[in-house]
Amino acid sequence: MSDHIRRPATLITGANGEMGHGLIEQLAKEGEHAIIGLDVHPLDDVIAEKCAATITGDILEPRLLERLQSEYEIHTVYHLAALLSTRAEFTPEAAHRVNVEGTMNLLKLAIEQSRWHGAPVRFMFPSSIAVYGLPDGKEKRKLGRIREEEYNFPTTMYGCNKMYCEHLGRYYSQHYRQLAADTLIGGIDFRCIRFPGLISAVTLPSGGTSDYAPEMLHAAAQGKPYSCFVREDVRIPFMAMPDAIKALLLLHEAPREKLTRSVYNITSFNPSAGEIRAIALKAFPSVDIRFSPDDKRQAIVDSWPADVDDSSARRDWSWSPDLDLDAAFQEYLIPEIHQRYSR
Ligand SMILES: NC(=O)c1ccc[n+]([C@@H]2O[C@H](COP(=O)([O-])OP(=O)(O)OC[C@H]3O[C@@H](n4cnc5c(N)ncnc54)[C@H](O)[C@@H]3O)[C@@H](O)[C@H]2O)c1
């Protein structure tokens, strides 16, 4: 039996993904947590060595969940495992299984953990601007910043999955088995962030609809031509990955009594695709970046807001990004991506 067993632990699902990499780096720096990293793919060595335990397995696998239940004392879950928006649209039923049933499995695990060790389990859930469904691009341009409760009519399977999981999290934390004699309300402390498109310098994006921004940069740094699948004038909110990790940790640490909602918007900057191209060209002048919009993917991006209102997060848990557009590109993305491909 190794030393992480029965030590208070933090479980990260989807640990080998873009966000998992950044989160594990940061949690390991803080050093307080015995990190259990779980992913359907083996964890990269660089993050595996920072975990007290790594598990390769599927969150839909009952035996894996039983093992987690019996071997670990889990106080926080960062439930990052998901099939992202583009992939989910090709395999909607599989997306439902991973994104919804997988989340149910983790919520259930968290409730049982809480019953077992007697403290609420903090359940951190990354939702997405994909939960919004604006009527069309014309309407989108007229609207200002969108609040959490507006336009909740997702047009993608991924958006529907995230929206429902936001409700499941609220149900499990505030109403779970409300009619039972041994009601377990309060076993889960569910905290959710609706992330904008995320751009990481460290990992390559895979399967998201906002991927055109990071793909453009990563292609430019390698001197490869890039054909962008949305129109030049399209605009959605983005954030650099270090700020996404900062937000998860800030919300995790926020005193419960300060939180006025279970789901929060956050944002940092919202350049058009053309503006991102201009930044990429300034850093990598000889590259060929063109726009050849795919009508179907364009329609999905047109249903997402050009900007979101994150005033609740700013008020309740002092959210503010460290990296604005200029700093994100000039101080983080371009130098790191440059270095990555010049090695
Ligand atoms: N990247 C973004 O722009 C963005 C924006 C908003 C929200 N999010 C959300 O943040 C979370 C993390 O996103 P990411 O960018 O790191 O995605 P990612 O695709 O890089 O990582 C997801 C990870 O989940 C794992 N996974 C998938 N199915 C699994 C299963 N059945 N069992 C175990 N592991 C499984 C994958 O192997 C992958 O490593 C996701 O929930 C995503 O929906 C991401």
The ligand as an ORCA input file, in Angstrom:
! r2SCAN-3c Opt
* xyz 0 1
  N      -9.907     23.759    -24.241
  C     -10.902     24.634    -24.252
  O     -10.891     25.602    -25.039
  C     -12.049     24.482    -23.284
  C     -12.997     25.512    -23.180
  C     -14.063     25.370    -22.307
  C     -14.153     24.241    -21.514
  N     -13.219     23.255    -21.619
  C     -13.398     22.064    -20.787
  O     -12.234     21.871    -19.993
  C     -11.999     20.473    -19.804
  C     -10.586     20.140    -20.197
  O     -10.413     20.502    -21.563
  P      -9.063     20.268    -22.335
  O      -8.862     21.412    -23.257
  O      -7.990     19.886    -21.373
  O      -9.483     19.011    -23.218
  P      -8.588     17.825    -23.767
  O      -9.330     17.157    -24.868
  O      -7.196     18.300    -24.022
  O      -8.548     16.858    -22.488
  C      -9.603     16.008    -22.125
  C      -8.973     14.740    -21.551
  O     -10.028     13.860    -21.147
  C      -9.603     12.554    -21.442
  N     -10.788     11.701    -21.570
  C     -11.718     11.730    -22.551
  N     -12.628     10.758    -22.353
  C     -12.280     10.128    -21.200
  C     -12.840      9.038    -20.477
  N     -13.929      8.418    -20.904
  N     -12.230      8.641    -19.332
  C     -11.092      9.257    -18.904
  N     -10.512     10.284    -19.562
  C     -11.095     10.715    -20.700
  C      -8.838     12.669    -22.758
  O      -7.967     11.566    -22.962
  C      -8.106     13.989    -22.571
  O      -6.789     13.784    -22.064
  C     -13.072     19.743    -20.612
  O     -14.127     19.371    -19.755
  C     -13.538     20.791    -21.590
  O     -14.861     20.557    -21.970
  C     -12.162     23.354    -22.468
*
